[in-house]
């Protein structure tokens, strides 16, 4: 029999756990070095960026100085011109200064407001009030027109009635006058008849004389009443 082949040896695990002192001596310094290098690179990048911004700002400074100088020269030129103008026209400058000083004070400001904007507001309020009064007056006039129209119609009717009454009174006065004449004639006839009956003897004559005396008394009463009516009509201005 041949020789027996010995069994193959089991593979040996090449991964060997490092001891802790190896991590401290090898890996930790390497990690620290990497972190340090990264921090240095970041600092250099920040420094370069800051330097770039600083150079940009330094390049912009001359432009700022130039613009400031231009505005400064324009300001002093304007001030110089105004001073020359004040020197040539001191009265105007004094008036402007006094006006500015007054405007800065509260009292003159209120006075100016009352006599400018306040006056405009006051005039506007007056116009609104006047417009309201005009409308009220217009309504009153319309009412008076209606009342006047009614009164004119009534007056016209009354005038017609008055004219008609005037005519009626005039006719009545004429009739009263004619009646008065008739009464006067009848009364005169009664008086003549009484004289005749006094001269006539007999009882029949006495009886007739009493009747005539009664009629004469009635005629006197009627004549008095007619005279009063005629007088009243005459007092109204109506000719009788």
DAKA-V683010 format. One line per field, one symbol per residue. psi: psi as a letter, one per 40 degrees, with the letter a starting at -180 (. if undefined). A space follows every 10 residues. Layout:
psi=???
This chain:
psi=iiihhiiiii ihhdhhhiid dddddddddd dddddddddd dddddddddd dddddddddd dddddddddd dddddddddd ddddddddgd dddddddddd dddeiddddd ddddecdddd dddddddddd dddddddddd dddddddddd dddddddddd dddddddddd dddddddddd dddddddddd ddddddddeh iidddddddd dddddddddd dddddddddd dddddeehh.
